[in-house]
Amino acid sequence: MASALFSPIRLAGLDLANRIVVSPMCQYSADDGSATDWHLTHLGALANSGASLLVVEATGVERRGRITHGCLGLYSDDNEAALARVLAHCRRYSGAKIGIQLAHAGRKASARRPWEGGQPLAAAEDSWETIAPSAIPFGPGWPPPREMSPDDLERVRDAFVAAAKRALRAGVDAVELHCAHGYLLHSFLSPISNKRKDAYCGAMSARMRYPLEIATAVRAAVPKRMPLGARITGNDWQEGGLTPADAVTFAQALKDVGVNFVCISSGGISTDARPSLVANMNVEFAKKVKKETGIATRVVGLIARPKQAETIIAEGHADMIALARAMLDNPHWGWQAAQVLGAEVVRPKQYERAAPSLWAGATYGD
Ligand SMILES: Cc1cc2nc3c(=O)[nH]c(=O)nc-3n(C[C@H](O)[C@H](O)[C@H](O)COP(=O)(O)O)c2cc1C
């Protein structure tokens, strides 16, 4: 039987050859927001992973929206030119479609790179003021962010639109909004981090207001044929936080403003969140969102084996699978999955001789 994982899917006007997506992954290797040669290496390799869609890492829509000094941004002409160079490089050697995740780190900004400990920057490290819905720190040892004023709300909304326009000029095929992992838009959605006294807080409908304003504004800037998506939270994994039912409510509202797909992730809202780190950890949430809203649904989180991914798609729990660490570990994950599942994948001509039909020695586990 034909593989479900390797069946095509259309998002808005974009045709994807299969259901495999390279999840956005921060590389902490940018220079004041501009992609570097590391991005040529990293994205250039993953553009030939066999995934039909490669999503560029969380990209700060304003300078202070970066997580670390090394995070990618799209707030300057230099950032835009550097991204365009990397995308042109990927296109030269790969037919994979390329998306970008637009983000604002909110109260989790101004941090050290993971390999420097990931803690908040000290003043001597050129730290910056963070902003959030409410002046509640991410956790012990984190500085309280400044509560966003109406001017901040407008500036950041405009920054999302401006960054989307820069991404279009740089040549992306799809745009995604980061509404998960405790960053700014997630922190508006979650009752853990949003305690405002204005129209952006209270019931879920009020907490969704700001992310939906941004989705609506970005939708207006992105051509209809181009998919707009959002990574959302399936579960805050914390008492009093967002639940799978909230994910359904938010996904439906996103769909209503013209968002074409969601990616279901979870966790990250505070240092107290206790995610259940088991295989397929977000699949139940994705299944619920897909069933109850009908929006094209991607799922991510501890999916690493081809047959595991195949089952999720074949059983209709999700429409697409995003993989992060499995792709770093094996940048040809999709090629090997194709072999395991008896499917075809396009290789660059330089690597065609590695096709299993030409190389009897190739066998991979499932
Ligand atoms: C190095 C690294 C960087 C990441 N950066 C991002 C990011 O930029 N945006 C995002 O939404 N998730 C990010 N994540 C989370 C992954 O996209 C993914 O959701 C998570 O790792 C779970 O999937 P996995 O089990 O396939 O790794 C990152 C993960 C890793 C390992």
The ligand as a Gaussian input file, in Angstrom:
#p B3LYP/6-31G(d) Opt

LIG

0 1
 C       18.259000      22.933000      18.419000
 C       16.785000      23.177000      18.560000
 C       16.281000      24.436000      18.283000
 C       14.898000      24.681000      18.346000
 N       14.393000      25.901000      17.957000
 C       13.060000      26.052000      17.813000
 C       12.521000      27.180000      17.145000
 O       13.240000      28.021000      16.610000
 N       11.166000      27.281000      17.073000
 C       10.336000      26.325000      17.581000
 O        9.110000      26.463000      17.498000
 N       10.835000      25.217000      18.166000
 C       12.157000      25.058000      18.263000
 N       12.672000      23.897000      18.775000
 C       11.728000      22.830000      19.127000
 C       11.559000      21.888000      17.945000
 O       11.092000      22.552000      16.800000
 C       10.602000      20.744000      18.309000
 O        9.328000      21.277000      18.546000
 C       11.072000      19.963000      19.534000
 O       12.466000      19.740000      19.495000
 C       10.361000      18.628000      19.638000
 O       10.527000      17.893000      18.443000
 P       11.607000      16.670000      18.316000
 O       11.238000      15.667000      19.379000
 O       11.383000      16.172000      16.918000
 O       12.971000      17.238000      18.544000
 C       14.032000      23.642000      18.751000
 C       14.561000      22.390000      19.064000
 C       15.903000      22.142000      18.952000
 C       16.427000      20.756000      19.237000

